[in-house]
Amino acid sequence: MAVGLELGDGEIFKGKFNEKFPLAHRSKWKPTTSDFIDEIKRRKEILGKKPKVNSQMKLSVALDWLVENPILGDDDKAFVLDKVVSFLKVSSEVAAGKPSGSHKWVGIVSYLRLIHCITDKNDAKASFLKSFSVKTRKELEDRKLIKDVWAIVTDYFNDPNFNVTSSPLPMLHEDFSSAIDLGYKAVSGMGKLDPTKAKSKFLKLKNDLVYVKNNYEKSGNGEGCLTNIDDSFEFEQIDGSAKKNFLRGRSPATLYLWEKAEEFDLLDSITQQLDDSIGIDLSSNDGQ
């Protein structure tokens, strides 16, 4: 989104990632041509133009268009510039081995640890599965007396004695080519986790999983298949057997959740979650 934005001192951001941007792990944050095309569509809509864009547009052409059609609104410019500055600040702090002052989750380690807090502990997994079931009126009334699944998960996440490593899954994504340390020290600089944040982080990952899984299945799961991601009318040829090709900018942790959900037989529950407010009122159906 920042391409075409004036960064100060007359400098225009043209999508060239110079020394200001982190060189490590570029594949995790560097936008793809598809991302730039999506931004062109967004700006065209703002300009009152038809948003259709050639899906085969070259990266250089997309960047040139964005530079020639920059973000104009002061509020939008301020928002994007703030995000760029924040990204650079967090990246530099991580590179220097310093935790971010705002305790933001950086990278995939925290998400992977959160997943293992659910799958590796029997009480957490049992409570997690139960949280997806439709509740009777009595269960809804008594739920405040039972420890919430996210409180259990939070306890394990914040436990200095809970130290695990990720499963090496090189065929799933290059980020998982070897085991990753998910121990307490690996996340201690990102602040303490609370139940509300634990649930929010998981639901974000769960929603991304549903999105990726649906597009993967719509593709027909075939070699070199044609896919219409997001029900658009623009098709592109991709390797349909590789799940990572359906992330579309989402965290690889999404694929790890998918893998672990299948391993521990949690996938159906995760992808068919019911809201906590849903329950069966057995007292009002007269035995029907």
C-alpha positions as CSV (number, residue, x, y, z in Angstrom):
1,M,0.0,0.0,0.0
2,A,2.9,2.4,0.6
3,V,4.1,2.4,-3.0
4,G,4.0,6.0,-4.3
5,L,3.9,7.4,-0.7
6,E,6.2,10.3,0.1
7,L,8.5,9.2,3.0
8,G,10.0,12.6,3.7
9,D,12.8,14.7,2.3
10,G,11.2,14.3,-1.2
11,E,11.8,10.5,-1.1
12,I,9.1,8.5,-2.9
13,F,8.6,4.9,-2.0
14,K,8.7,3.0,-5.2
15,G,8.7,-0.6,-3.9
16,K,12.4,-0.9,-4.0
17,F,13.4,-2.5,-0.7
18,N,16.6,-0.8,0.3
19,E,18.7,-1.0,3.5
20,K,15.9,0.5,5.5
21,F,13.9,-2.7,5.3
22,P,15.1,-5.9,7.0
23,L,17.0,-8.3,4.7
24,A,16.2,-11.4,6.8
25,H,13.0,-13.4,6.2
26,R,12.0,-11.1,3.3
27,S,9.6,-13.9,2.0
28,K,7.5,-13.4,5.1
29,W,6.8,-9.7,4.6
30,K,7.6,-8.8,1.0
31,P,4.5,-8.2,-1.0
32,T,3.8,-10.3,-4.1
33,T,2.8,-9.1,-7.5
34,S,-0.8,-10.2,-6.6
35,D,-0.7,-7.9,-3.5
36,F,0.3,-4.9,-5.7
37,I,-2.5,-5.8,-8.2
38,D,-5.0,-5.8,-5.3
39,E,-3.8,-2.4,-4.3
40,I,-4.2,-1.1,-7.8
41,K,-7.8,-2.3,-7.7
42,R,-8.4,-0.5,-4.4
43,R,-7.0,2.8,-5.7
44,K,-8.9,2.5,-8.9
45,E,-12.1,2.2,-6.9
46,I,-11.2,5.3,-4.9
47,L,-10.5,7.1,-8.1
48,G,-13.9,6.1,-9.5
49,K,-12.4,3.8,-12.2
50,K,-13.3,0.2,-13.1
51,P,-11.2,-2.0,-10.8
52,K,-10.5,-4.7,-13.4
53,V,-6.7,-5.3,-13.7
54,N,-4.8,-7.8,-15.9
55,S,-3.9,-10.6,-13.5
56,Q,-0.8,-11.3,-15.6
57,M,0.5,-7.7,-15.1
58,K,4.3,-7.6,-14.6
59,L,5.6,-6.4,-11.3
60,S,7.5,-3.4,-12.8
61,V,4.3,-2.3,-14.6
62,A,2.3,-2.6,-11.3
63,L,4.9,-0.6,-9.4
64,D,5.0,2.1,-12.1
65,W,1.2,2.5,-11.9
66,L,1.2,2.8,-8.1
67,V,3.9,5.4,-8.2
68,E,2.0,7.4,-10.8
69,N,-1.3,7.1,-8.8
70,P,-0.2,7.6,-5.2
71,I,-2.4,7.7,-2.1
72,L,-3.8,11.2,-1.8
73,G,-6.0,11.5,1.3
74,D,-4.1,13.0,4.2
75,D,-5.7,10.5,6.6
76,D,-4.8,7.5,4.4
77,K,-1.3,8.8,3.9
78,A,-0.8,9.3,7.6
79,F,-2.2,5.8,8.3
80,V,0.1,4.0,5.8
81,L,3.2,6.0,6.8
82,D,2.5,5.1,10.5
83,K,2.4,1.4,9.6
84,V,5.6,1.6,7.6
85,V,7.4,3.4,10.5
86,S,6.0,0.9,13.0
87,F,7.1,-2.1,10.8
88,L,10.6,-0.7,10.5
89,K,10.8,0.0,14.2
90,V,9.7,-3.5,15.3
91,S,12.0,-5.1,12.7
92,S,15.1,-3.2,13.9
93,E,14.3,-4.0,17.5
94,V,13.9,-7.7,16.7
95,A,17.2,-7.7,14.7
96,A,18.9,-6.1,17.7
97,G,17.5,-8.7,20.1
98,K,15.2,-6.2,21.8
99,P,11.5,-6.9,22.5
100,S,9.0,-4.5,21.0
101,G,7.9,-1.9,23.5
102,S,4.2,-2.7,22.6
103,H,4.7,-6.4,23.1
104,K,3.4,-7.2,19.7
105,W,3.6,-10.8,18.5
106,V,6.4,-11.0,15.9
107,G,6.8,-13.9,13.5
108,I,5.2,-17.3,13.8
109,V,6.8,-18.6,17.1
110,S,4.0,-17.3,19.3
111,Y,1.3,-18.7,17.1
112,L,3.0,-22.1,17.0
113,R,3.4,-22.1,20.8
114,L,-0.3,-21.3,21.1
115,I,-1.2,-24.2,18.9
116,H,0.9,-26.6,21.0
117,C,-0.7,-25.3,24.2
118,I,-3.9,-26.7,22.8
119,T,-2.8,-29.9,21.2
120,D,-0.1,-31.1,23.7
121,K,-2.0,-30.9,26.9
122,N,-5.0,-33.3,27.5
123,D,-6.9,-30.9,29.7
124,A,-6.6,-28.1,27.3
125,K,-7.5,-30.2,24.3
126,A,-10.6,-31.7,26.1
127,S,-11.8,-28.3,27.1
128,F,-11.1,-27.0,23.6
129,L,-13.2,-29.7,22.0
130,K,-16.0,-29.1,24.5
131,S,-16.1,-25.4,23.7
132,F,-17.3,-26.2,20.2
133,S,-20.3,-28.2,21.3
134,V,-23.8,-26.9,21.6
135,K,-24.6,-26.3,25.2
136,T,-27.7,-27.0,27.2
137,R,-29.2,-24.2,29.3
138,K,-27.6,-25.7,32.5
139,E,-24.2,-25.8,30.9
140,L,-24.6,-22.2,29.8
141,E,-25.5,-21.2,33.4
142,D,-22.7,-23.2,34.9
143,R,-20.0,-22.2,32.5
144,K,-18.7,-19.5,34.7
145,L,-17.9,-22.1,37.4
146,I,-15.8,-24.1,34.9
147,K,-12.3,-22.9,33.9
148,D,-12.5,-21.5,30.4
149,V,-10.4,-23.2,27.7
150,W,-8.5,-19.9,27.0
151,A,-7.6,-19.5,30.6
152,I,-6.1,-23.1,30.5
153,V,-4.3,-22.3,27.3
154,T,-3.0,-19.0,28.7
155,D,-1.6,-20.8,31.8
156,Y,0.4,-23.1,29.7
157,F,1.6,-20.4,27.3
158,N,2.9,-18.3,30.2
159,D,4.4,-21.3,32.0
160,P,8.3,-21.1,32.0
161,N,8.3,-24.9,32.4
162,F,6.3,-25.5,29.2
163,N,9.0,-25.9,26.6
164,V,8.4,-27.5,23.2
165,T,9.7,-27.5,19.7
166,S,7.7,-27.5,16.5
167,S,7.4,-30.5,14.2
168,P,9.6,-30.4,11.2
169,L,7.3,-30.3,8.1
170,P,9.5,-29.4,5.1
171,M,6.9,-30.4,2.6
172,L,4.4,-28.1,4.1
173,H,6.3,-24.9,4.0
174,E,10.0,-23.9,4.0
175,D,9.6,-22.2,7.4
176,F,9.1,-25.6,8.8
177,S,12.1,-27.3,7.2
178,S,13.5,-27.9,10.7
179,A,12.2,-27.9,14.3
180,I,11.6,-24.5,15.8
181,D,12.2,-23.7,19.5
182,L,8.8,-22.7,20.9
183,G,10.0,-22.6,24.5
184,Y,9.1,-19.9,27.0
185,K,12.2,-17.9,26.4
186,A,11.4,-17.7,22.7
187,V,8.2,-15.7,23.5
188,S,9.0,-14.1,26.8
189,G,9.8,-10.7,25.2
190,M,6.4,-10.4,23.6
191,G,4.5,-9.9,26.9
192,K,2.2,-12.1,29.0
193,L,-0.8,-13.6,27.2
194,D,-4.3,-13.3,28.6
195,P,-7.4,-15.3,27.8
196,T,-9.0,-12.6,25.7
197,K,-5.9,-12.2,23.5
198,A,-5.4,-16.0,23.3
199,K,-8.9,-16.4,21.9
200,S,-8.5,-13.5,19.6
201,K,-5.2,-14.7,18.2
202,F,-6.6,-18.2,17.7
203,L,-9.8,-17.1,16.0
204,K,-7.7,-15.0,13.6
205,L,-5.7,-18.1,12.8
206,K,-8.8,-20.2,12.6
207,N,-10.5,-17.8,10.2
208,D,-7.4,-17.8,8.0
209,L,-7.4,-21.6,8.0
210,V,-11.1,-21.7,6.8
211,Y,-10.3,-19.3,4.0
212,V,-7.1,-21.2,2.8
213,K,-8.8,-24.6,3.2
214,N,-11.8,-23.5,1.2
215,N,-9.7,-22.1,-1.7
216,Y,-7.5,-25.2,-1.6
217,E,-10.5,-27.5,-2.0
218,K,-12.2,-25.2,-4.6
219,S,-9.0,-25.6,-6.7
220,G,-9.7,-29.3,-7.2
221,N,-6.3,-30.1,-5.5
222,G,-4.6,-30.9,-8.7
223,E,-1.2,-30.4,-10.3
224,G,-1.1,-27.1,-12.3
225,C,-4.8,-26.5,-11.8
226,L,-6.6,-23.3,-12.6
227,T,-8.0,-21.6,-9.5
228,N,-10.4,-18.7,-9.0
229,I,-9.3,-17.4,-5.6
230,D,-12.0,-15.4,-3.8
231,D,-14.6,-16.2,-6.5
232,S,-13.1,-13.7,-8.8
233,F,-13.2,-14.1,-12.6
234,E,-9.5,-13.8,-13.0
235,F,-7.8,-17.2,-13.2
236,E,-4.2,-18.0,-12.6
237,Q,-2.2,-21.2,-12.9
238,I,-0.6,-22.5,-9.8
239,D,0.5,-25.8,-8.2
240,G,-2.7,-26.9,-6.7
241,S,-1.2,-29.7,-4.6
242,A,0.9,-27.3,-2.5
243,K,-1.2,-25.8,0.3
244,K,1.3,-22.9,0.8
245,N,0.3,-21.5,-2.6
246,F,-3.1,-20.7,-1.1
247,L,-1.9,-18.6,1.8
248,R,-2.2,-15.4,-0.2
249,G,-0.1,-13.4,2.2
250,R,-1.4,-15.2,5.4
251,S,0.9,-16.5,8.0
252,P,2.5,-20.0,7.4
253,A,1.2,-20.7,11.0
254,T,-2.2,-21.2,9.3
255,L,-0.8,-24.3,7.6
256,Y,0.7,-25.5,10.8
257,L,-2.7,-25.3,12.5
258,W,-4.2,-27.2,9.7
259,E,-1.6,-29.9,10.0
260,K,-1.9,-30.2,13.8
261,A,-5.7,-30.1,13.6
262,E,-5.7,-33.1,11.3
263,E,-3.1,-34.9,13.5
264,F,-5.1,-34.5,16.6
265,D,-8.5,-34.9,15.0
266,L,-9.6,-31.4,15.6
267,L,-10.2,-30.1,12.1
268,D,-13.9,-30.6,12.0
269,S,-14.4,-28.8,15.3
270,I,-12.1,-25.9,14.3
271,T,-13.7,-25.3,11.0
272,Q,-17.3,-25.6,12.3
273,Q,-17.0,-23.5,15.4
274,L,-20.2,-22.4,17.2
275,D,-20.5,-19.1,19.0
276,D,-20.4,-19.3,22.8
277,S,-23.9,-17.8,22.9
278,I,-25.5,-20.7,21.0
279,G,-27.2,-23.3,23.2
280,I,-30.2,-25.6,23.4
281,D,-32.9,-24.5,25.7
282,L,-34.3,-27.9,26.8
283,S,-36.9,-26.3,29.1
284,S,-38.7,-24.6,26.2
285,N,-39.1,-27.4,23.7
286,D,-41.7,-29.4,25.7
287,G,-39.9,-32.6,25.1
288,Q,-40.1,-32.3,21.3
